[in-house]
Amino acid sequence: MIRITDYIAHFSHSALAPWTDLTPWAMVSQAPAIVRQLLAELSVEDYRIEDDVAVHRTATVEPGALLKGPLIIGAHCFIASGSLLRGGCWLDAHCIIGPGAELKTSFVFSGSKLAHFNFVGDSVLGHGINLEAGSIVANYRNERDDKEVRVRVDGHVQRTGCDKFGALLGDQCRIGANAVLAPGALLKPASVVGRGQVFDGEKD
């Protein structure tokens, strides 16, 4: 049994609380609908909202960033030139999406950073996570005919029923430069993946 609250503190007190009981892969599969529902509840006093894209008035979005809705960018976030956010994303406060980074169909909690030249797909990232330059959270099993993503829970590999799921990263995880997380990564809070390493939960 996967409980997102075991990985992300205060999840049940966040804007995403109504979806607390979902598995992370079920949550990302519903991401566009979830983000649209949250968009409808935002205050125009706090957010600039246009074409399903909401940017908090304290956030900074540099020219050249590409924002595709549905999308919510929280307070004091920084979105660098050359970054791409698409597919239904939600960013909590004080997040950084660096130059050349791509975030797709993901939920990112406060203080987390995609430094630069990262890809994160179909994932849930906790508080205070740092992905160093070039690190990748892969979301699709391109290498095999069976595309279903599997996860390792309590030492046992289980099926998700999804062909797109990246990772659930607990609070304060650190992912080193050029590291790769294979689809279905579940990392407990404060986990570290070293520079240049490959983490594949199916093979651990």
VEXDREN-2710 file (C-alpha; in Angstrom, 1 decimal):
% VEXDREN-2710
k/r/px/py/pz
1/MET/0.0/0.0/0.0
2/ILE/1.4/3.4/-1.0
3/ARG/0.4/6.4/1.0
4/ILE/1.6/9.7/-0.5
5/THR/1.5/11.2/3.1
6/ASP/4.3/8.8/4.1
7/TYR/6.5/10.6/1.5
8/ILE/5.3/14.2/1.6
9/ALA/4.7/16.0/4.9
10/HIS/1.5/18.1/5.1
11/PHE/0.1/16.7/1.9
12/SER/-3.3/16.3/3.5
13/HIS/-3.2/20.0/4.4
14/SER/-2.3/21.2/1.0
15/ALA/-4.4/22.2/-2.0
16/LEU/-4.1/18.6/-3.1
17/ALA/-5.7/17.2/0.1
18/PRO/-8.9/16.0/-1.8
19/TRP/-6.7/13.5/-3.6
20/THR/-4.8/12.2/-0.6
21/ASP/-6.1/8.6/-1.0
22/LEU/-5.0/8.2/-4.6
23/THR/-1.8/6.4/-5.6
24/PRO/0.7/8.7/-7.1
25/TRP/0.3/7.1/-10.6
26/ALA/-3.5/7.5/-10.4
27/MET/-3.0/11.1/-9.4
28/VAL/-0.7/12.0/-12.3
29/SER/-3.0/10.2/-14.7
30/GLN/-5.7/12.7/-13.6
31/ALA/-3.4/15.7/-13.4
32/PRO/-5.0/17.8/-16.2
33/ALA/-8.4/17.5/-14.6
34/ILE/-7.1/18.1/-11.1
35/VAL/-5.2/21.2/-12.1
36/ARG/-8.3/22.5/-13.9
37/GLN/-10.4/22.0/-10.8
38/LEU/-7.8/23.9/-8.7
39/LEU/-7.7/26.7/-11.4
40/ALA/-11.4/27.3/-10.9
41/GLU/-10.9/28.0/-7.2
42/LEU/-8.0/30.5/-7.5
43/SER/-8.4/34.2/-6.7
44/VAL/-7.7/36.7/-9.5
45/GLU/-6.3/39.0/-6.9
46/ASP/-3.5/36.5/-6.2
47/TYR/-3.0/35.0/-9.7
48/ARG/-2.7/36.2/-13.2
49/ILE/-4.9/33.8/-15.1
50/GLU/-5.0/33.4/-18.9
51/ASP/-5.9/30.4/-21.1
52/ASP/-5.8/27.8/-18.2
53/VAL/-2.4/29.1/-17.0
54/ALA/-2.3/30.7/-13.5
55/VAL/0.9/32.5/-12.3
56/HIS/1.0/33.9/-8.8
57/ARG/1.6/37.6/-8.8
58/THR/4.8/37.1/-6.7
59/ALA/6.2/34.5/-9.1
60/THR/8.8/35.4/-11.8
61/VAL/8.5/33.9/-15.3
62/GLU/11.4/35.0/-17.6
63/PRO/10.8/35.7/-21.3
64/GLY/11.3/32.6/-23.3
65/ALA/9.7/30.2/-20.9
66/LEU/6.9/28.1/-22.5
67/LEU/3.9/27.6/-20.3
68/LYS/1.1/25.3/-21.5
69/GLY/-2.1/24.9/-19.5
70/PRO/-3.6/23.6/-17.4
71/LEU/-0.9/25.0/-15.2
72/ILE/-0.6/26.6/-11.8
73/ILE/2.6/28.4/-10.7
74/GLY/2.6/29.2/-7.0
75/ALA/3.9/32.1/-4.9
76/HIS/7.6/33.2/-5.3
77/CYS/8.4/30.6/-7.9
78/PHE/11.1/31.2/-10.5
79/ILE/10.6/29.9/-14.1
80/ALA/13.7/30.4/-16.2
81/SER/13.9/31.3/-19.9
82/GLY/14.1/28.1/-22.1
83/SER/12.0/26.0/-19.7
84/LEU/8.9/24.1/-20.7
85/LEU/5.9/23.2/-18.5
86/ARG/3.2/21.2/-20.1
87/GLY/0.6/18.4/-19.7
88/GLY/-1.1/19.5/-16.5
89/CYS/1.3/20.8/-13.8
90/TRP/1.0/22.3/-10.3
91/LEU/3.8/24.1/-8.5
92/ASP/3.6/25.0/-4.8
93/ALA/5.5/28.1/-3.5
94/HIS/9.2/28.8/-3.9
95/CYS/9.9/26.3/-6.7
96/ILE/12.5/26.8/-9.4
97/ILE/12.4/25.5/-12.9
98/GLY/15.7/26.2/-14.5
99/PRO/16.8/26.9/-18.0
100/GLY/16.3/24.0/-20.4
101/ALA/14.2/22.0/-17.8
102/GLU/11.0/20.3/-18.9
103/LEU/8.2/19.5/-16.4
104/LYS/5.4/17.4/-17.7
105/THR/2.2/16.3/-16.0
106/SER/3.6/16.7/-12.4
107/PHE/2.9/18.0/-9.0
108/VAL/5.8/19.8/-7.3
109/PHE/5.8/20.9/-3.6
110/SER/7.4/23.9/-2.0
111/GLY/11.1/24.7/-2.3
112/SER/11.9/22.1/-5.0
113/LYS/14.2/22.8/-7.8
114/LEU/14.9/21.4/-11.3
115/ALA/18.3/23.1/-11.7
116/HIS/18.7/23.0/-15.5
117/PHE/18.5/20.6/-18.4
118/ASN/16.2/18.2/-16.5
119/PHE/13.2/16.2/-17.6
120/VAL/10.6/15.2/-15.0
121/GLY/7.5/13.4/-16.4
122/ASP/4.3/12.2/-14.7
123/SER/5.6/12.6/-11.2
124/VAL/4.9/13.8/-7.7
125/LEU/7.8/15.7/-6.0
126/GLY/7.8/16.5/-2.3
127/HIS/9.1/19.5/-0.4
128/GLY/12.7/20.7/-0.8
129/ILE/13.8/18.4/-3.5
130/ASN/16.9/19.3/-5.6
131/LEU/17.6/17.8/-9.1
132/GLU/21.1/18.7/-10.2
133/ALA/21.9/19.6/-13.8
134/GLY/21.0/16.9/-16.4
135/SER/19.2/14.6/-14.0
136/ILE/16.1/12.8/-15.5
137/VAL/13.0/11.3/-14.1
138/ALA/11.9/9.0/-16.9
139/ASN/8.2/8.1/-17.3
140/TYR/8.0/5.5/-20.0
141/ARG/9.4/2.0/-20.5
142/ASN/10.7/2.5/-24.0
143/GLU/13.0/-0.5/-23.9
144/ARG/10.4/-3.3/-23.7
145/ASP/7.2/-4.4/-25.4
146/ASP/5.3/-4.4/-22.2
147/LYS/5.0/-0.7/-21.4
148/GLU/3.2/-1.0/-18.0
149/VAL/5.2/0.7/-15.2
150/ARG/5.8/-1.4/-12.1
151/VAL/6.8/-0.1/-8.7
152/ARG/8.6/-1.8/-5.8
153/VAL/6.6/-1.6/-2.5
154/ASP/8.0/-3.3/0.7
155/GLY/10.3/-5.3/-1.4
156/HIS/7.7/-6.6/-3.9
157/VAL/7.2/-5.4/-7.4
158/GLN/3.6/-4.5/-8.2
159/ARG/1.8/-3.4/-11.3
160/THR/0.3/0.1/-11.7
161/GLY/-1.9/-0.4/-14.7
162/CYS/-0.3/2.7/-16.2
163/ASP/2.1/3.1/-19.0
164/LYS/3.2/6.6/-17.9
165/PHE/4.5/7.2/-14.4
166/GLY/7.8/8.7/-13.4
167/ALA/8.4/8.9/-9.7
168/LEU/7.2/9.7/-6.2
169/LEU/10.0/11.6/-4.5
170/GLY/9.7/12.1/-0.8
171/ASP/10.7/15.4/0.9
172/GLN/14.3/16.6/0.7
173/CYS/15.4/14.0/-1.9
174/ARG/18.7/14.8/-3.7
175/ILE/19.2/13.7/-7.3
176/GLY/22.8/14.2/-8.6
177/ALA/23.8/15.6/-12.0
178/ASN/23.2/13.3/-14.9
179/ALA/21.4/10.7/-12.7
180/VAL/18.4/8.8/-14.2
181/LEU/15.4/7.5/-12.3
182/ALA/13.7/4.8/-14.3
183/PRO/9.9/4.8/-14.5
184/GLY/8.2/3.8/-11.2
185/ALA/10.8/5.2/-8.8
186/LEU/9.6/5.5/-5.2
187/LEU/12.1/7.3/-3.0
188/LYS/11.6/7.8/0.7
189/PRO/12.2/11.3/2.2
190/ALA/15.9/12.4/2.2
191/SER/17.0/9.8/-0.3
192/VAL/20.1/10.5/-2.3
193/VAL/20.9/9.3/-5.9
194/GLY/24.5/10.0/-6.8
195/ARG/25.8/11.8/-9.8
196/GLY/25.6/9.7/-13.0
197/GLN/23.8/6.8/-11.3
198/VAL/20.7/4.9/-12.6
199/PHE/18.0/4.0/-10.1
200/ASP/15.6/1.3/-11.3
201/GLY/13.2/0.1/-8.6
202/GLU/12.2/-2.9/-10.6
203/LYS/15.8/-4.2/-10.4
204/ASP/16.7/-3.4/-6.8
END
